[in-house]
Structures are given as C-alpha cells and as structure tokens.
Amino acid sequence: MGGWRRILGFGVVIVVGAGGALAWILTRSFPQEPWPPAEASFQGWSPEEGWSALYRADPPSEEPILSPFHLVSDPIGALLLANVEGDPDEIYLGFEPQWFTGGWAGEGMVVLGWRTDGLVDVFHESGIQLDPELYRITGEGMHRMAEREFRPRTLEFGPAGVHMDLGFHDLEGRRVELFVRETHPRPRRPFGLLAPVGGAAVRPPALPMVLLRDFDFVRRRGTEIRLAIDGREHAPDPLAFPMSGARVWFWRYSPRSVVVRMNPEDRVLVEPVVPLGVDRPTWSGSSQGTRVDGVVGPHGRVELHRFSVETGGDTVAVELHPPLPHLTAMGTGTRSQGRFRIASHPSLGTVDGEWSVVAEDEGRIRMELIPSGGWSPGPAPRSANFLFRVVDLFRGWPATYRWEAVLEPASADAGGAFTLDARWIRTGGDPPPNPTSHQVPDG
C-alpha cells in the first residue's frame, strides 16, 4: 500500500511539474531577434561585398536617388472595440468608436459597425473627411459611409480605465447606445499590441500597422457596460481567461494609437528623393512625406537604410540591413537582398521580414518585400503573452502578406521620374470572417 502511495505521490509531482513547465512556456516573454547597430549600415555595399559587380560604371551624378517605400500616417488617436458576437444583432457583431485627432481627415468621432456579412459601415461626424479606399483593409471592405450626430459623445481614459458614452442611429434608423465605465480599484497593467486588422483583409491595399499603446481589456469587476440597438441590450463577449489576475470582457481599447499604412497599393510617379542634408557618410532626404536616411558609399552612390514617419508624437521606422542599393545605378541582371524591421515604441514590438531587388532590362527594377517573421511582441504581462501564443492570428498575420513592385523609367517628359506599379498579395492562411473575432473561446 505504501508503495502505491509513493507512486501516486510521484505522479502528482510529475503532473504538477509538467503543468508548471507548460505554463512557463506559454507565458514567457518573446525575445527580440538581434538587429545590427546603426553604424553597421554605414558599411553599405562596400568594396569587400562586391559593389563593383552590383553597380554600372556610370558617373553617380547622373543617377537619381529613388525611394520605393512610402509610409502614410492616419490620425486615429484612440479607439475601443465592443464585441457582441455571442449575442449578435441581425446586422451587427460589434462597433468600434475611433477618435480622429486632426490632420488630413479632421478632428472628431468615427464609429465602425462590424456587420454579419463581413462588411463594415462607417459613421462619422460632420467635418470628417474619409477616403472609402481606406476601408478595403477591413475584411470584405466597406458597405456604406454615413454622416451622423453622436449624442452623447464621450470617449475618455483615466487611471481606472475607459469611460465611453455614445449614441447615434444606424443605417436603418435604429438607436445605437454604447456605454462603458470602469471603476476597478486595482492598477491597470496595459501593454503594446499590433492589432491584427490586416488578418481579415482579402484584398489588402497596404500593410496596416495599427499599433496600440497602453492597450487593455475592459475589466468585469466594478464596470458598467451596455450595448443596445433599438432598445434591445446585447450581452458583451467575455474572455475565457483572466488578464493580469482580473476577469475581463472581450471589449478592448487603446487611448493612444499609432496607425501607419506601409506602401499603399498604387501606380504612381516616383519623384527623386529631395536631399535634406549630407554629412558623409550619412545622408538624409524626403520622399512623399517619408523621411529617408542613407549612407554615401566609397563608390559615391547613396544607399538607403531607414524610412520613417512621425505620427502623434511617435515615430514608425522601417530599417533595412544591408541598405537598399542605389536602384538607378544597378547593372542589368544584378540583384541584392536583405532583412528589414518595422519598429516604433519599444512596448509595441517589431515586425521582421526580407526584401529583395532585381535589376532587369531597360532600367526596370523588380522588388519584393515579405514580412515573413511576423510580429514579435514587446514587454507584456504573462497573461498577454499567453494570449499571443494561443491565438496565432496576433503574431502570424503579417507573414501572409507579400509586396510586389516594378519600378521603371517614365516617359521622357516626366522630368526624370519613375513609375512604381505595386500591390500587396495575401499569400496564405484563411482570413477570419471579420476582424472583431480573434478565435478566443467564450468564458
């Protein structure tokens, strides 16, 4: 009998130990892949790396400097996603209030209505100017856009969390009411997140970098919460497991968003980069609102290694290693390739991938960009790391994108400009029916 007890005791120890080890594995932090220091970019395609086989023998002064990368910032300062997929409306699965901070779109409230058919309705205040093409990134795209008056109209954030109070009418004339007020006494433990909105896009017009600072879920304890459509209240979706020791709803928010679209799909004229300063070996310029930094090599060519844009006090940058060659100086049949990293605030993690360039006949350059490394989260609570591991969509969706582009000389009267014909392609994975769902089980 004593032997069986010892065996049972050993079994319990093994099970508990295995469970603890699994929990540690699922909640451990995500290490960042090493990235070369900035000074490594100054080497560029040095003679030791065979630049003489990469470039033509033409004088560098006759070769315009072109940047194929374009970052567009969208002025979304705060947002909240409210899900009711477990108790849906006949039209809507949830809503997403967004606060636009100004810039090209204007300042005011925008609310996305996530529909059961995968499309999205866009409601906006008077004075907000939106481009319908932007909403091609949202699943099946936009259904309709409509101007609305929001009354009440509150979206605020404080130490206890979020306070939202919104009312408006949908396309059917039904009254929609959204209300949340958190009063939980325990301090919040927010973290950074790359929102997986791009994981739902069928025909992506750009690579969407929706970076959410101070992201958090609405806690259940001490919270008033309500979503009503035409007088009928819909139960909020719960999250199956606690976050930072608190039970939460699957309603989530960020008081400080950083939203950038990388390389919007288009066929456009690309003007030469406007130089801003040269202090050899460093070089800087501007192209389509994107700051461009590079290095002047011993061969006299400018090679670009950083592309950045500022939005809402934050900088989003794309760094290449090794630098992008001087495209218009490449010899026919030559090619180059390397790695890239997209980064902003350290809490937001990074997106890594590979780039490649091939020089073809008649000055044509073919380029490819693949975010194959996906998203690596920054520092986060253990519960958030668990969420990132059990829901593949969070980290994996960028790897299903591929950017293809052809850069070629434009007509003789275009003033030395080139034509860039580019597009993003979804290369794999089945997108979910709508981006409000992250395949998290109910609790």
N, C-alpha and C positions, 0 to 999 in steps of 0.2 A: 504494500500500500504506500509506504514511504517513497519507494522508487517512482511510482506513478505521480506522486505529488511533486517530486523533484523534476520529472519530465514535463509535467504541466506547467510548473513554475518557469522552467527554461523556455517553454513555448510562449508563455505570456511575455517574457522578457524579449524574445526574438520578435514577436509581433509588434510590441510597443516600440522596440528599437527600429524596426523596419518602417513603421508609421512615422516615427520622428525623422528618420532619414529622408523619407519621401516628402514630408512637409518642408524640410530644409531645402531640398532640391527645388520644389515648386515655388518657394517664396524667396529664394536668394536673389540678390541684385543681378543686373545684367552688365557684364564687363564690356567696356568700350574697346573696340579694336584700336591698336596703336595707329597713330597718324603722324606722318613726317612733320617735323617742325617747319615753321615758315621759311627759315633760312635755306632749307633743302630745295625750295623752289627756285632759288637764285642760281642753282646749277643749270637748270633747264636742260635743253638738249645740247649738252656740252660736246666738245670735240671727242672726248672719250666715249660718248654714247653714239657717235656716228652721225653727227649733224650734217656732215658733208655729203652723206648719202641720202639725206632727207630733203635738203633744200636745193633749188636750182642755183645757178651761178649768177643770176641777175642781180643788179645793184639793189640793196634793200630799200632805197629811197623810192623806187618805182612800184613797191608792193603795198597796197593799202592794208591797214590793220582792221580786221573784221571780228566781231563777237557774235557767235551764233546763239548765245544764251541770253534769255530775257526773263526778268523777274518782275511780276506785276503785283503790287500790294493792294489788298482790299480792306477798306476801313471798317472792319467789324470789331468793335471794342469789347463786347460782352455777349454771351449767349446762354440759353438754357434749353434743354431738350426734355420734353414731357411726353412719356410713353403710356399708352393705354391699349397695347396690343392684346392683353389678356381679357379686356372688356371693351372691344373696339366700337366705334361709331360705324354707321353704314357707309360713311365716306372716308373718315379719317382714323389713322392709327396713332396720331400724336401731332404735337405742334412744337415749333422751335422759334421762340422770340429771339431776335437779334437787335443789338443796339449799334447803329452806324454812327461813327464818330466824326464824319465830315468828309473832306477830300472830294474825289470826283463824284461820289454818289449823294452827298449831302448828309445832314445830321438828322437822326430820328429813328423811329421804330419800324422794323420789318419782322413779319411773322411768316414762317414757312408752315404750311399744312401738309403733313405727310399722308398721302392718300393710300387706300387699299389697293389701287391698281398700279402702284409703283411710281406714279407721277407726283408732282408737288405743286401746290397752289402757293402763290406769293402775294401776301397782303402787305401794303406799305403806306406810310403816311404821305400826305401831300408834301411836295418838295423833294422827295427822294427820287433820284433818277437811277434806274436799274437797267442793265442790259440783259434781255432774256437769254442770250447765249451763255451767260454765266451759269445758268441752271441746267445745262446739259450734263453737268457733273453729278447731278442728283438722281441716281437710278435711271429711270426711263426718261427723265427730263421734266420740263415744266408743262403743267396743264393750262393754267391761266394765271395772269397777274392782275391784281385789282387794288385800287386806292381805297383806303379805309381810315376812319377815325377811330382811334383807340381811347376808350373811356370806361374805366380808369386806365391809367398808363404809368405803371411803376415797375422798374427793374433795378433793385438796389442790392448792395452786398455789404456785409459787416462782419465783425468777429464771430457771430453766431451762425453766419451763413447767408442765405439768399432771402429776399423779400420781393415777391412778384405779385402784381395785381393788374390784370389786363382784361379788357372786354372789347369785343368787336363782333361784326356779323360776317358769316361766311358767304360763299357764292350763292347759297340757297336762301339767304336772308335770315338764317338761324343765329341766335345769340350764342357766342362762344365766351366762356368765362374761365380764366386761368388764375389760380391763386395758390401761393406758397409763402409760408412764413416759418422760418426755422428759429427755434429758441433753445436749442440744446446747450446745456452749460459747459460741456467738455470742449476744450480747444480743438479746432479742426486740424487735420493733417493733410492738406491738399498736396497735389503733385502735378507734374507736367505730363501732357498727353499729345500725341499726334492723332487727331480724330480720324477714324477710318472712313470718312465720307467717300474717298476715292474708291473704296472697295465695292461700292454699289454701282459705279458708273459702267454703262455698257459701251458708250462711245465717248471716251474722255476727251475733252477739248484742251486739257492741260494736266500737269501733275499738281494736284491741290495739296498744299502744305497748310493745313488748318491746325496750328499749334496752339494748344490751350494751356495757358499758365494758371496756376492755382486752381486746377481742376478738382472737383469733388462731387460726391453724390449727396442727394437730399436725405438727411437722417430722419428716421421714423419718430424717434422719441422727441417730444416737445414740438412737433411740427403740425401746423395746419396746412392741409393740401386739398385742392379741389380742381377738377376739370369737368365742366358741364357744357353740354351742347343742346340747345333748345330746351333747357330745363332739366335734362337727364344727366345725372352725375355718372362719370365713368371711373372705375377703380384704377388707381395708379399701379403700374407694374412694379413688383418687388424684385430685389436682387436676392439670389438664393443664399448668399453667404455674407457675413458681416465685413465691413470695411473699417480698419483701424479700431476694431472692437465694438463697433456700433452697427445695429441693423439699419439698412438703408433702403430707400426706394430706387428704382431704376430711372429716376429723374436726375439729371446731372447738369452741371453748369461750370462756366468759367467767367470770372469777372474781367479777365484780360486776355484777349485772343490776339494771335499773330497769324494773319491769313495772307498767304502769298501763292500766286499761281506761277508755276515754272514752265517756260517755253509754251505759251498758248499756241494752239494749232493755227496755222495761217500760211498764206503765200504772200510774202511781203518783200518790199525792197529793204535791204540792209545797207545803211549808210556806213562809211568808215567810222571807226571809233574816234570821238573827239578827245584829243590829249588834254589832260589836266595838269600833269607835271612829270618831269623826268629828273631823277637823281640816281644815276647809274649805280648799281644795275637795276634799281626799281623804276617802275613806270606805272602811271595811272591814267585812266580815261573814263569816258562816259558814253553809253550806248543805250538809247531808248529808255532812259530813266534808270538804268542799271549801272552802278559803279563797277569799273573793270580795273583790276590790278594785274600787273605783269612784271616781267624781267627782260632786260635787254641783254641778249647773249653775246658772246665774243664774235659771233658772225654778224652782229648788227640787227638781227631780227628781234621783234618783240613777241614774247610767248606769254600767254595769259594763264594765270593760275588761280584767280579769285574773282567771283562775280557776286555782288551784294546789293541789297536794297534795305532801306530803313523804313519801319512802319510802327507807329505808336510807341516810339522810344526804344524799340528793339531792332536788331539787325539780323537778317537772314542771309546767309552766305553759302555759296557753292564753291568748294575748293577742289582743284584738280592736282593730281600728282602722278606722273610729272606734268608740267604745264602743257596747255594746248599749243601745238606748234603754230608758227606764223602761217596761217592757212593759204594765203595767196602766194606764198613762196615755195610751197611744197612741189617737188618734182613729180611728174606723171608716173603713176604706179607705186608711189611710196605710201606708207601707212604708219600710223602711230596709235598707241593705246595706253590706257592707264586707269587709275581709280578716281572716284570723286566722292565727296562727302558734303551733305547738306546739314548745316548746324545753325543754331540760334542761341538762346539762353541755355546754360548747362542743364537746367531742370527738364528741358524738352527733348533731350536725347539727340540722336543723329540718324540720318538715312544714308546708307552707303551703296555704291554700285560701281559699274565700269563704263568707260567711254572708249570709243574708237573712231578713227578718222582715216579715210582712204582718198587719195588724190587720183582723179580719173582724167580722161582726155578733155581738152578744150577748157581747162581751168575749173572743171567741175569737182566739187568736194562732197563726198558722201559721209554722213556722220550717224552715229548710233549712241544712245545713252540708255542704260538698263539699271534701274535701282535694285539690283539683284540681292543686295544684303538686307533689304527690308529696313524696318525701323528698330533701332536699339534704344530702349527707354533710358531716361536719366534716373537720378536718385528718386526712390519712391518707397512708400510703406510696403511691408511684406505682403499685405493683403492685395495691394495693387499689382505687385509682381506676380502673385498667384493668378490674378485675373488676366494679365498679359500672356501667361503661359497656357492657360486652359482655353482661351479664346484666340485661335490662330489669326483671326482677321486683324487684330490690333497691330501685330508686328509684320504680318506677311503680305498685306495687300500691295505695298509699293513694288514688290518683286514681280507682280503680274503686269507691270507697265513696261513698255519699250517705246523710246522716242526715235523716230527715223526722220532724217532730213537730208535734203540735197541743196547745196549752195553753189550757184553758178553765176557767171558774169551776166549782167543785164544788158539791155540794148546800149548802143554807143552813146545815145543822148541822155543816159541816166546819170551822168556825172560820176562815173567810177563806182556806182552802187552795184550790189549783187542781189540776186533773187534767192530768197530762202523759202523752200517748199517743205513744210514739216508737219508731222502728225504724231499723235500718241496712239498706241495699239494695246489692247488688253491681250496678253499672251497666254493666260491660263487662269484656272480657278473659276468657279461658278459664283458670280456676284449674288449676294442675298437679295430678296425681293424688294427691300427698301433699307436705307441706311440708318433707320432708327433701331433696327434689330441687330444685335451682336451675338445672337445664339446663346444667350445666357438663360439658364433654366429658371423658372419661377420658384419662389420660396414662400 
